[in-house]
Amino acid sequence: MDIFILEKDIRIFCVTAESFPEGIMAAFHKLHSIIPSNGKRRNFGISRPDSNGKIIYKAGVEESFGGESCISGCEVFIIKSGEYISITVKDFMKNIKQIGESFKELTSHPGIDPDGWCIEIYSNENDVLCMVKLAETI
């Protein structure tokens, strides 16, 4: 595990998957039908369990300019700046289960924010940064 510092908030717009994990690709396809992927935007996956333990998953894309997410009609989500624990998964398509295994390890860390989300940042087509926000210390 590494520490990743997110210097500033990231505003994204997203589509919630109808199921997890089966509905993830459909959510990304729906999102990209609204906002075509031009290869210049970062894609995100955001997830956490609801009060019943069911995983809520949101497929997201970074806003290109202020207010764009409002125009799209999609849900807006802010990934908060701060310290995150992280694991980079290389060539994730060769072993998608490694993403879940990484989050299992990250969420077992005692210092995570109890209200945080599991965040996936897809910086390219091969690698994903899996991260969970650490609780802020006073």
PyRosetta script that sets phi, psi and omega in degrees:
from pyrosetta import init, pose_from_sequence

init()
pose = pose_from_sequence("MDIFILEKDIRIFCVTAESFPEGIMAAFHKLHSIIPSNGKRRNFGISRPDSNGKIIYKAGVEESFGGESCISGCEVFIIKSGEYISITVKDFMKNIKQIGESFKELTSHPGIDPDGWCIEIYSNENDVLCMVKLAETI")
pose.set_psi(1, 145.8)
pose.set_omega(1, 177.6)
pose.set_phi(2, -124.4)
pose.set_psi(2, 162.6)
pose.set_omega(2, 171.7)
pose.set_phi(3, -96.2)
pose.set_psi(3, 130.8)
pose.set_omega(3, 178.0)
pose.set_phi(4, -119.2)
pose.set_psi(4, 127.9)
pose.set_omega(4, 178.6)
pose.set_phi(5, -101.3)
pose.set_psi(5, 118.9)
pose.set_omega(5, 174.4)
pose.set_phi(6, -94.6)
pose.set_psi(6, 109.6)
pose.set_omega(6, -171.8)
pose.set_phi(7, -68.5)
pose.set_psi(7, -35.0)
pose.set_omega(7, -179.3)
pose.set_phi(8, -143.2)
pose.set_psi(8, 158.2)
pose.set_omega(8, 178.4)
pose.set_phi(9, -58.7)
pose.set_psi(9, 149.4)
pose.set_omega(9, 175.0)
pose.set_phi(10, -117.5)
pose.set_psi(10, 122.4)
pose.set_omega(10, 178.9)
pose.set_phi(11, -94.4)
pose.set_psi(11, 123.6)
pose.set_omega(11, -179.9)
pose.set_phi(12, -127.7)
pose.set_psi(12, 162.0)
pose.set_omega(12, 168.4)
pose.set_phi(13, -119.4)
pose.set_psi(13, 149.2)
pose.set_omega(13, -169.0)
pose.set_phi(14, -146.9)
pose.set_psi(14, 167.6)
pose.set_omega(14, 177.2)
pose.set_phi(15, -127.4)
pose.set_psi(15, 131.1)
pose.set_omega(15, -179.8)
pose.set_phi(16, -83.0)
pose.set_psi(16, 131.9)
pose.set_omega(16, 177.9)
pose.set_phi(17, -68.8)
pose.set_psi(17, 143.6)
pose.set_omega(17, 179.6)
pose.set_phi(18, -72.9)
pose.set_psi(18, -23.5)
pose.set_omega(18, 177.6)
pose.set_phi(19, -151.7)
pose.set_psi(19, 165.0)
pose.set_omega(19, 178.8)
pose.set_phi(20, -133.7)
pose.set_psi(20, 131.1)
pose.set_omega(20, 1.2)
pose.set_phi(21, -90.8)
pose.set_psi(21, -5.5)
pose.set_omega(21, -173.2)
pose.set_phi(22, -57.4)
pose.set_psi(22, -34.9)
pose.set_omega(22, -173.2)
pose.set_phi(23, -89.8)
pose.set_psi(23, 4.5)
pose.set_omega(23, -176.2)
pose.set_phi(24, -62.1)
pose.set_psi(24, -52.0)
pose.set_omega(24, -177.2)
pose.set_phi(25, -63.4)
pose.set_psi(25, -37.9)
pose.set_omega(25, 178.5)
pose.set_phi(26, -63.3)
pose.set_psi(26, -38.0)
pose.set_omega(26, 178.6)
pose.set_phi(27, -64.9)
pose.set_psi(27, -42.2)
pose.set_omega(27, 177.4)
pose.set_phi(28, -65.1)
pose.set_psi(28, -40.4)
pose.set_omega(28, 178.6)
pose.set_phi(29, -62.7)
pose.set_psi(29, -43.1)
pose.set_omega(29, 178.8)
pose.set_phi(30, -63.2)
pose.set_psi(30, -45.3)
pose.set_omega(30, 179.0)
pose.set_phi(31, -58.5)
pose.set_psi(31, -46.8)
pose.set_omega(31, -177.6)
pose.set_phi(32, -72.1)
pose.set_psi(32, -18.3)
pose.set_omega(32, 173.4)
pose.set_phi(33, -75.0)
pose.set_psi(33, -27.7)
pose.set_omega(33, 177.3)
pose.set_phi(34, -82.6)
pose.set_psi(34, -46.1)
pose.set_omega(34, -179.8)
pose.set_phi(35, -122.7)
pose.set_psi(35, 98.4)
pose.set_omega(35, -178.6)
pose.set_phi(36, -57.0)
pose.set_psi(36, 136.1)
pose.set_omega(36, 177.9)
pose.set_phi(37, -75.2)
pose.set_psi(37, 122.9)
pose.set_omega(37, -178.9)
pose.set_phi(38, -106.6)
pose.set_psi(38, 7.7)
pose.set_omega(38, 179.6)
pose.set_phi(39, 79.4)
pose.set_psi(39, -3.7)
pose.set_omega(39, -178.9)
pose.set_phi(40, -105.1)
pose.set_psi(40, -13.0)
pose.set_omega(40, -180.0)
pose.set_phi(41, -95.8)
pose.set_psi(41, 146.6)
pose.set_omega(41, 172.7)
pose.set_phi(42, -85.3)
pose.set_psi(42, 139.6)
pose.set_omega(42, 174.4)
pose.set_phi(43, -98.2)
pose.set_psi(43, 151.6)
pose.set_omega(43, -177.6)
pose.set_phi(44, -135.4)
pose.set_psi(44, 151.4)
pose.set_omega(44, 167.3)
pose.set_phi(45, -121.7)
pose.set_psi(45, 135.3)
pose.set_omega(45, -178.2)
pose.set_phi(46, -131.1)
pose.set_psi(46, 130.1)
pose.set_omega(46, -178.0)
pose.set_phi(47, -150.9)
pose.set_psi(47, 156.4)
pose.set_omega(47, 170.6)
pose.set_phi(48, -171.4)
pose.set_psi(48, 159.5)
pose.set_omega(48, 179.2)
pose.set_phi(49, -77.0)
pose.set_psi(49, 147.6)
pose.set_omega(49, 173.4)
pose.set_phi(50, -84.9)
pose.set_psi(50, -172.8)
pose.set_omega(50, -175.8)
pose.set_phi(51, -64.4)
pose.set_psi(51, -18.6)
pose.set_omega(51, 178.1)
pose.set_phi(52, -98.1)
pose.set_psi(52, 3.0)
pose.set_omega(52, 180.0)
pose.set_phi(53, 88.4)
pose.set_psi(53, -1.9)
pose.set_omega(53, 178.0)
pose.set_phi(54, -76.0)
pose.set_psi(54, 133.6)
pose.set_omega(54, -178.7)
pose.set_phi(55, -77.0)
pose.set_psi(55, 127.1)
pose.set_omega(55, 173.1)
pose.set_phi(56, -98.1)
pose.set_psi(56, 126.0)
pose.set_omega(56, -177.8)
pose.set_phi(57, -124.4)
pose.set_psi(57, 132.8)
pose.set_omega(57, 177.7)
pose.set_phi(58, -121.9)
pose.set_psi(58, 127.6)
pose.set_omega(58, 173.4)
pose.set_phi(59, -88.5)
pose.set_psi(59, 129.5)
pose.set_omega(59, -175.4)
pose.set_phi(60, -133.2)
pose.set_psi(60, 161.1)
pose.set_omega(60, 175.9)
pose.set_phi(61, -139.3)
pose.set_psi(61, 143.7)
pose.set_omega(61, -177.7)
pose.set_phi(62, -68.9)
pose.set_psi(62, 138.9)
pose.set_omega(62, 175.9)
pose.set_phi(63, -68.7)
pose.set_psi(63, 135.8)
pose.set_omega(63, 179.9)
pose.set_phi(64, -85.8)
pose.set_psi(64, -31.1)
pose.set_omega(64, 179.1)
pose.set_phi(65, -147.9)
pose.set_psi(65, 154.5)
pose.set_omega(65, -178.2)
pose.set_phi(66, -53.6)
pose.set_psi(66, 128.1)
pose.set_omega(66, 178.1)
pose.set_phi(67, 87.7)
pose.set_psi(67, -6.7)
pose.set_omega(67, -178.2)
pose.set_phi(68, -59.5)
pose.set_psi(68, -39.8)
pose.set_omega(68, -177.6)
pose.set_phi(69, -63.5)
pose.set_psi(69, -30.1)
pose.set_omega(69, 177.2)
pose.set_phi(70, -67.9)
pose.set_psi(70, -36.8)
pose.set_omega(70, 179.9)
pose.set_phi(71, -66.5)
pose.set_psi(71, -36.3)
pose.set_omega(71, -174.9)
pose.set_phi(72, -70.1)
pose.set_psi(72, -22.6)
pose.set_omega(72, -176.2)
pose.set_phi(73, 80.8)
pose.set_psi(73, 3.8)
pose.set_omega(73, 179.6)
pose.set_phi(74, -84.9)
pose.set_psi(74, 163.6)
pose.set_omega(74, 174.7)
pose.set_phi(75, -66.2)
pose.set_psi(75, 140.2)
pose.set_omega(75, 177.2)
pose.set_phi(76, -99.3)
pose.set_psi(76, 138.0)
pose.set_omega(76, 177.6)
pose.set_phi(77, -135.8)
pose.set_psi(77, 137.9)
pose.set_omega(77, 178.0)
pose.set_phi(78, -109.2)
pose.set_psi(78, 120.1)
pose.set_omega(78, 172.2)
pose.set_phi(79, -86.9)
pose.set_psi(79, 115.6)
pose.set_omega(79, -172.5)
pose.set_phi(80, -75.3)
pose.set_psi(80, 142.8)
pose.set_omega(80, 175.7)
pose.set_phi(81, -65.9)
pose.set_psi(81, 161.6)
pose.set_omega(81, 177.6)
pose.set_phi(82, 139.7)
pose.set_psi(82, -165.6)
pose.set_omega(82, -179.6)
pose.set_phi(83, -94.4)
pose.set_psi(83, 134.9)
pose.set_omega(83, 178.3)
pose.set_phi(84, -128.2)
pose.set_psi(84, 147.5)
pose.set_omega(84, 166.3)
pose.set_phi(85, -90.5)
pose.set_psi(85, 144.9)
pose.set_omega(85, -172.0)
pose.set_phi(86, -147.1)
pose.set_psi(86, 158.5)
pose.set_omega(86, 173.0)
pose.set_phi(87, -139.4)
pose.set_psi(87, 130.7)
pose.set_omega(87, 175.6)
pose.set_phi(88, -93.9)
pose.set_psi(88, 128.4)
pose.set_omega(88, 177.1)
pose.set_phi(89, -104.8)
pose.set_psi(89, 114.0)
pose.set_omega(89, 178.9)
pose.set_phi(90, -85.2)
pose.set_psi(90, 144.5)
pose.set_omega(90, 178.8)
pose.set_phi(91, 46.5)
pose.set_psi(91, 51.3)
pose.set_omega(91, -173.2)
pose.set_phi(92, -59.1)
pose.set_psi(92, -28.2)
pose.set_omega(92, -178.8)
pose.set_phi(93, -66.7)
pose.set_psi(93, -21.2)
pose.set_omega(93, 177.9)
pose.set_phi(94, -78.0)
pose.set_psi(94, -19.2)
pose.set_omega(94, 179.7)
pose.set_phi(95, -155.6)
pose.set_psi(95, 75.6)
pose.set_omega(95, -177.0)
pose.set_phi(96, -60.2)
pose.set_psi(96, -30.6)
pose.set_omega(96, 179.9)
pose.set_phi(97, -60.9)
pose.set_psi(97, -22.4)
pose.set_omega(97, -179.5)
pose.set_phi(98, -64.1)
pose.set_psi(98, -27.2)
pose.set_omega(98, 176.9)
pose.set_phi(99, -64.3)
pose.set_psi(99, -50.0)
pose.set_omega(99, 178.2)
pose.set_phi(100, -61.5)
pose.set_psi(100, -40.3)
pose.set_omega(100, 178.4)
pose.set_phi(101, -63.9)
pose.set_psi(101, -38.1)
pose.set_omega(101, 178.4)
pose.set_phi(102, -64.1)
pose.set_psi(102, -44.1)
pose.set_omega(102, 179.5)
pose.set_phi(103, -68.1)
pose.set_psi(103, -32.7)
pose.set_omega(103, 175.8)
pose.set_phi(104, -61.3)
pose.set_psi(104, -43.3)
pose.set_omega(104, 178.2)
pose.set_phi(105, -66.6)
pose.set_psi(105, -45.2)
pose.set_omega(105, -178.3)
pose.set_phi(106, -64.1)
pose.set_psi(106, -42.5)
pose.set_omega(106, -177.1)
pose.set_phi(107, -75.0)
pose.set_psi(107, -9.0)
pose.set_omega(107, 175.2)
pose.set_phi(108, -84.5)
pose.set_psi(108, -7.3)
pose.set_omega(108, 179.2)
pose.set_phi(109, -66.9)
pose.set_psi(109, 132.9)
pose.set_omega(109, -176.0)
pose.set_phi(110, -70.5)
pose.set_psi(110, -16.0)
pose.set_omega(110, -174.1)
pose.set_phi(111, -99.8)
pose.set_psi(111, 13.3)
pose.set_omega(111, -176.8)
pose.set_phi(112, -76.4)
pose.set_psi(112, 156.9)
pose.set_omega(112, 176.9)
pose.set_phi(113, -70.1)
pose.set_psi(113, 120.3)
pose.set_omega(113, -177.7)
pose.set_phi(114, -65.5)
pose.set_psi(114, -18.6)
pose.set_omega(114, 178.2)
pose.set_phi(115, -102.5)
pose.set_psi(115, 10.1)
pose.set_omega(115, -176.2)
pose.set_phi(116, -80.1)
pose.set_psi(116, 172.9)
pose.set_omega(116, 178.7)
pose.set_phi(117, -116.9)
pose.set_psi(117, 155.8)
pose.set_omega(117, 169.1)
pose.set_phi(118, -83.4)
pose.set_psi(118, 126.3)
pose.set_omega(118, -175.0)
pose.set_phi(119, -117.0)
pose.set_psi(119, 130.9)
pose.set_omega(119, 172.9)
pose.set_phi(120, -112.0)
pose.set_psi(120, 127.0)
pose.set_omega(120, 174.5)
pose.set_phi(121, -114.0)
pose.set_psi(121, 116.7)
pose.set_omega(121, 178.8)
pose.set_phi(122, -95.9)
pose.set_psi(122, 94.2)
pose.set_omega(122, -176.9)
pose.set_phi(123, -82.1)
pose.set_psi(123, -19.0)
pose.set_omega(123, 175.8)
pose.set_phi(124, -153.3)
pose.set_psi(124, -175.2)
pose.set_omega(124, -176.0)
pose.set_phi(125, -77.9)
pose.set_psi(125, -9.9)
pose.set_omega(125, -174.3)
pose.set_phi(126, -111.3)
pose.set_psi(126, -29.6)
pose.set_omega(126, -169.7)
pose.set_phi(127, -120.7)
pose.set_psi(127, 148.1)
pose.set_omega(127, 177.0)
pose.set_phi(128, -133.8)
pose.set_psi(128, 136.4)
pose.set_omega(128, 174.8)
pose.set_phi(129, -95.9)
pose.set_psi(129, 116.7)
pose.set_omega(129, 177.8)
pose.set_phi(130, -98.2)
pose.set_psi(130, 129.3)
pose.set_omega(130, -176.8)
pose.set_phi(131, -149.2)
pose.set_psi(131, 153.6)
pose.set_omega(131, 178.7)
pose.set_phi(132, -135.3)
pose.set_psi(132, 133.0)
pose.set_omega(132, -177.3)
pose.set_phi(133, -69.1)
pose.set_psi(133, 139.5)
pose.set_omega(133, 174.9)
pose.set_phi(134, -85.6)
pose.set_psi(134, 149.6)
pose.set_omega(134, 177.4)
pose.set_phi(135, -66.2)
pose.set_psi(135, 142.2)
pose.set_omega(135, 178.8)
pose.set_phi(136, -77.0)
pose.set_psi(136, 136.6)
pose.set_omega(136, 178.1)
pose.set_phi(137, -100.6)
pose.set_psi(137, 147.3)
pose.set_omega(137, -178.5)
pose.set_phi(138, -104.3)
pose.dump_pdb("model.pdb")
